[in-house]
Amino acid sequence: MQITVRSAADADLSTIIGLYERAEAEQTAKKPIWALTDGLDESFEDSLKAALAADESWISIGCIDGTPVGFIWATIEPMLRRAGGERTGRIRLVYTDPDARGVGVGHAMLESMMGVLRSRGIRHFDAPVGPGQRLTKNFFEGHEFAARSIIMYHADEDDA
Protein backbone atom coordinates (compact mmCIF):
# COMPACT_ATOMS: atom_id res chain seq x y z
CA MET A 1 0.00 0.00 0.00
CA GLN A 2 1.39 3.37 -1.06
CA ILE A 3 0.10 6.56 0.57
CA THR A 4 0.62 9.78 -1.36
CA VAL A 5 -0.51 13.38 -0.98
CA ARG A 6 -0.83 15.77 -3.88
CA SER A 7 -2.06 19.30 -4.42
CA ALA A 8 -5.61 19.53 -5.68
CA ALA A 9 -6.51 21.23 -8.94
CA ASP A 10 -9.75 22.27 -10.64
CA ALA A 11 -9.85 18.85 -12.33
CA ASP A 12 -10.25 17.30 -8.85
CA LEU A 13 -13.44 19.21 -7.99
CA SER A 14 -15.84 16.29 -8.43
CA THR A 15 -13.58 14.06 -6.31
CA ILE A 16 -13.31 16.65 -3.54
CA ILE A 17 -17.07 17.31 -3.64
CA GLY A 18 -17.75 13.59 -3.21
CA LEU A 19 -15.36 13.39 -0.27
CA TYR A 20 -16.82 16.56 1.24
CA GLU A 21 -20.39 15.28 0.94
CA ARG A 22 -19.42 12.15 2.88
CA ALA A 23 -17.67 14.31 5.49
CA GLU A 24 -20.73 16.53 5.84
CA ALA A 25 -23.07 13.55 6.19
CA GLU A 26 -20.84 12.13 8.93
CA GLN A 27 -20.61 15.44 10.78
CA THR A 28 -24.28 16.42 10.54
CA ALA A 29 -25.36 12.99 11.79
CA LYS A 30 -23.62 13.97 15.03
CA LYS A 31 -24.34 17.71 15.06
CA PRO A 32 -26.91 19.00 12.51
CA ILE A 33 -25.71 22.61 12.95
CA TRP A 34 -22.30 21.63 11.51
CA ALA A 35 -23.44 22.05 7.90
CA LEU A 36 -24.69 25.56 8.67
CA THR A 37 -21.67 26.85 10.61
CA ASP A 38 -18.57 24.78 9.90
CA GLY A 39 -19.08 23.21 6.50
CA LEU A 40 -18.91 24.64 3.01
CA ASP A 41 -21.46 27.12 1.78
CA GLU A 42 -23.58 26.21 -1.24
CA SER A 43 -22.78 25.59 -3.93
CA PHE A 44 -20.02 23.24 -2.86
CA GLU A 45 -18.45 23.55 -6.29
CA ASP A 46 -18.31 27.36 -6.07
CA SER A 47 -16.92 27.23 -2.51
CA LEU A 48 -14.20 24.77 -3.52
CA LYS A 49 -13.33 26.69 -6.69
CA ALA A 50 -12.87 29.81 -4.56
CA ALA A 51 -10.73 27.86 -2.07
CA LEU A 52 -8.53 26.52 -4.87
CA ALA A 53 -8.15 29.98 -6.42
CA ALA A 54 -7.48 31.95 -3.22
CA ASP A 55 -3.93 33.15 -2.55
CA GLU A 56 -3.65 31.82 0.99
CA SER A 57 -5.72 28.65 0.67
CA TRP A 58 -4.58 25.13 -0.18
CA ILE A 59 -6.36 21.84 -0.74
CA SER A 60 -4.52 18.54 -0.95
CA ILE A 61 -5.77 15.05 -1.70
CA GLY A 62 -4.65 11.92 0.13
CA CYS A 63 -4.46 8.74 -1.93
CA ILE A 64 -3.89 5.05 -1.38
CA ASP A 65 -2.33 3.40 -4.42
CA GLY A 66 -3.39 6.41 -6.49
CA THR A 67 -7.04 6.35 -5.40
CA PRO A 68 -8.26 9.50 -3.60
CA VAL A 69 -9.50 8.63 -0.10
CA GLY A 70 -9.25 11.98 1.70
CA PHE A 71 -8.65 15.70 1.48
CA ILE A 72 -7.37 18.53 3.63
CA TRP A 73 -8.03 22.26 3.27
CA ALA A 74 -6.00 24.94 5.03
CA THR A 75 -5.87 28.72 5.00
CA ILE A 76 -3.72 31.40 6.57
CA GLU A 77 -5.53 33.71 8.97
CA PRO A 78 -4.27 36.88 10.67
CA MET A 79 -3.77 36.94 14.41
CA LEU A 80 -4.53 40.04 16.46
CA ARG A 81 -2.35 43.12 15.79
CA ARG A 82 -0.61 42.60 19.12
CA ALA A 83 0.83 39.37 17.66
CA GLY A 84 3.21 41.54 15.63
CA GLY A 85 2.16 40.30 12.21
CA GLU A 86 2.10 36.61 13.11
CA ARG A 87 -0.49 34.53 11.29
CA THR A 88 -2.13 31.18 11.95
CA GLY A 89 -2.35 28.23 9.61
CA ARG A 90 -5.91 26.98 10.00
CA ILE A 91 -6.78 23.42 9.07
CA ARG A 92 -10.32 24.17 7.95
CA LEU A 93 -11.36 20.67 6.90
CA VAL A 94 -9.72 17.27 6.94
CA TYR A 95 -11.47 14.05 5.99
CA THR A 96 -10.48 10.48 5.27
CA ASP A 97 -12.95 7.84 4.10
CA PRO A 98 -13.78 5.52 7.02
CA ASP A 99 -12.36 2.45 5.25
CA ALA A 100 -9.03 4.28 4.80
CA ARG A 101 -8.62 5.48 8.39
CA GLY A 102 -5.92 4.28 10.72
CA VAL A 103 -3.31 3.59 8.04
CA GLY A 104 -1.58 6.99 7.86
CA VAL A 105 -3.47 8.94 5.20
CA GLY A 106 -4.60 11.66 7.62
CA HIS A 107 -1.10 11.85 9.08
CA ALA A 108 0.44 12.22 5.61
CA MET A 109 -2.06 14.92 4.61
CA LEU A 110 -1.56 16.89 7.83
CA GLU A 111 2.24 16.68 7.70
CA SER A 112 2.24 17.72 4.04
CA MET A 113 -0.10 20.66 4.66
CA MET A 114 1.85 21.84 7.69
CA GLY A 115 4.94 21.77 5.49
CA VAL A 116 3.16 24.00 2.95
CA LEU A 117 2.18 26.42 5.70
CA ARG A 118 5.63 26.40 7.32
CA SER A 119 7.20 27.19 3.95
CA ARG A 120 5.19 30.42 4.09
CA GLY A 121 6.51 31.36 7.53
CA ILE A 122 3.64 29.97 9.61
CA ARG A 123 4.51 28.81 13.14
CA HIS A 124 1.03 28.70 14.70
CA PHE A 125 -1.65 26.18 13.70
CA ASP A 126 -5.35 25.76 14.51
CA ALA A 127 -7.68 22.87 13.75
CA PRO A 128 -11.30 23.12 14.90
CA VAL A 129 -12.66 19.88 16.36
CA GLY A 130 -16.31 19.49 17.32
CA PRO A 131 -17.56 18.13 20.63
CA GLY A 132 -17.74 14.36 20.74
CA GLN A 133 -15.06 14.00 18.07
CA ARG A 134 -12.71 12.05 20.31
CA LEU A 135 -10.89 10.27 17.46
CA THR A 136 -10.31 13.57 15.66
CA LYS A 137 -9.17 15.23 18.90
CA ASN A 138 -6.79 12.33 19.54
CA PHE A 139 -5.50 12.58 15.96
CA PHE A 140 -4.55 16.23 16.39
CA GLU A 141 -3.17 15.71 19.90
CA GLY A 142 -0.96 13.01 18.40
CA HIS A 143 0.49 15.78 16.22
CA GLU A 144 1.17 18.01 19.25
CA PHE A 145 -1.97 20.14 18.96
CA ALA A 146 -3.67 21.13 22.22
CA ALA A 147 -7.15 22.48 22.92
CA ARG A 148 -7.20 26.25 23.35
CA SER A 149 -10.86 27.10 22.81
CA ILE A 150 -14.33 25.62 23.01
CA ILE A 151 -17.19 27.33 21.20
CA MET A 152 -20.50 27.12 23.03
CA TYR A 153 -23.73 27.20 21.02
CA HIS A 154 -27.43 27.79 21.76
CA ALA A 155 -30.47 27.99 19.46
CA ASP A 156 -33.83 29.37 20.58
CA GLU A 157 -36.84 27.15 19.95
CA ASP A 158 -39.21 28.21 17.17
CA ASP A 159 -42.33 29.92 18.52
CA ALA A 160 -44.53 28.18 15.93
C-alpha positions in Angstrom: 0.0 0.0 0.0 1.4 3.4 -1.1 0.1 6.6 0.6 0.6 9.8 -1.4 -0.5 13.4 -1.0 -0.8 15.8 -3.9 -2.1 19.3 -4.4 -5.6 19.5 -5.7 -6.5 21.2 -8.9 -9.8 22.3 -10.6 -9.9 18.8 -12.3 -10.3 17.3 -8.9 -13.4 19.2 -8.0 -15.8 16.3 -8.4 -13.6 14.1 -6.3 -13.3 16.7 -3.5 -17.1 17.3 -3.6 -17.8 13.6 -3.2 -15.4 13.4 -0.3 -16.8 16.6 1.2 -20.4 15.3 0.9 -19.4 12.1 2.9 -17.7 14.3 5.5 -20.7 16.5 5.8 -23.1 13.6 6.2 -20.8 12.1 8.9 -20.6 15.4 10.8 -24.3 16.4 10.5 -25.4 13.0 11.8 -23.6 14.0 15.0 -24.3 17.7 15.1 -26.9 19.0 12.5 -25.7 22.6 13.0 -22.3 21.6 11.5 -23.4 22.1 7.9 -24.7 25.6 8.7 -21.7 26.8 10.6 -18.6 24.8 9.9 -19.1 23.2 6.5 -18.9 24.6 3.0 -21.5 27.1 1.8 -23.6 26.2 -1.2 -22.8 25.6 -3.9 -20.0 23.2 -2.9 -18.4 23.6 -6.3 -18.3 27.4 -6.1 -16.9 27.2 -2.5 -14.2 24.8 -3.5 -13.3 26.7 -6.7 -12.9 29.8 -4.6 -10.7 27.9 -2.1 -8.5 26.5 -4.9 -8.1 30.0 -6.4 -7.5 32.0 -3.2 -3.9 33.1 -2.6 -3.6 31.8 1.0 -5.7 28.7 0.7 -4.6 25.1 -0.2 -6.4 21.8 -0.7 -4.5 18.5 -1.0 -5.8 15.0 -1.7 -4.6 11.9 0.1 -4.5 8.7 -1.9 -3.9 5.0 -1.4 -2.3 3.4 -4.4 -3.4 6.4 -6.5 -7.0 6.3 -5.4 -8.3 9.5 -3.6 -9.5 8.6 -0.1 -9.3 12.0 1.7 -8.7 15.7 1.5 -7.4 18.5 3.6 -8.0 22.3 3.3 -6.0 24.9 5.0 -5.9 28.7 5.0 -3.7 31.4 6.6 -5.5 33.7 9.0 -4.3 36.9 10.7 -3.8 36.9 14.4 -4.5 40.0 16.5 -2.3 43.1 15.8 -0.6 42.6 19.1 0.8 39.4 17.7 3.2 41.5 15.6 2.2 40.3 12.2 2.1 36.6 13.1 -0.5 34.5 11.3 -2.1 31.2 11.9 -2.4 28.2 9.6 -5.9 27.0 10.0 -6.8 23.4 9.1 -10.3 24.2 7.9 -11.4 20.7 6.9 -9.7 17.3 6.9 -11.5 14.1 6.0 -10.5 10.5 5.3 -13.0 7.8 4.1 -13.8 5.5 7.0 -12.4 2.5 5.3 -9.0 4.3 4.8 -8.6 5.5 8.4 -5.9 4.3 10.7 -3.3 3.6 8.0 -1.6 7.0 7.9 -3.5 8.9 5.2 -4.6 11.7 7.6 -1.1 11.9 9.1 0.4 12.2 5.6 -2.1 14.9 4.6 -1.6 16.9 7.8 2.2 16.7 7.7 2.2 17.7 4.0 -0.1 20.7 4.7 1.9 21.8 7.7 4.9 21.8 5.5 3.2 24.0 3.0 2.2 26.4 5.7 5.6 26.4 7.3 7.2 27.2 3.9 5.2 30.4 4.1 6.5 31.4 7.5 3.6 30.0 9.6 4.5 28.8 13.1 1.0 28.7 14.7 -1.6 26.2 13.7 -5.3 25.8 14.5 -7.7 22.9 13.7 -11.3 23.1 14.9 -12.7 19.9 16.4 -16.3 19.5 17.3 -17.6 18.1 20.6 -17.7 14.4 20.7 -15.1 14.0 18.1 -12.7 12.1 20.3 -10.9 10.3 17.5 -10.3 13.6 15.7 -9.2 15.2 18.9 -6.8 12.3 19.5 -5.5 12.6 16.0 -4.6 16.2 16.4 -3.2 15.7 19.9 -1.0 13.0 18.4 0.5 15.8 16.2 1.2 18.0 19.3 -2.0 20.1 19.0 -3.7 21.1 22.2 -7.1 22.5 22.9 -7.2 26.3 23.3 -10.9 27.1 22.8 -14.3 25.6 23.0 -17.2 27.3 21.2 -20.5 27.1 23.0 -23.7 27.2 21.0 -27.4 27.8 21.8 -30.5 28.0 19.5 -33.8 29.4 20.6 -36.8 27.2 20.0 -39.2 28.2 17.2 -42.3 29.9 18.5 -44.5 28.2 15.9 
